[in-house]
Amino acid sequence: MCLAIPAQVVEILPDGMATVSAGGVTRIVSVALVDDAALGDYVLLHVGYALHKISPEEAEATLKMMAEAGLVEEEWGAGA
């Protein structure tokens, strides 16, 4: 089973990389697969790669469902 987690882009870095935040945890990931990733965008992450952009509403709904299922901490579901 593959799991992609919504995260918000908080910094665009050189060479197709970005810093993202999910549940208060920040990571540097590749955004090479997302042509137009920009500061503030929400992306779906899987093993260090942003797969595609999603809306803030979709990110919040996904995190809420994941929290209800016990897959992420409760505070992640309160807002991305």
Secondary structure, DSSP 4 states (H G I P E B T S, - for coil): ----EEEEEEEEETTTEEEEEETTEEEEEE-TTSTT--TT-EEEEETTEEEEEE-HHHHHHHHHHHHHTTSS-HHHHT--
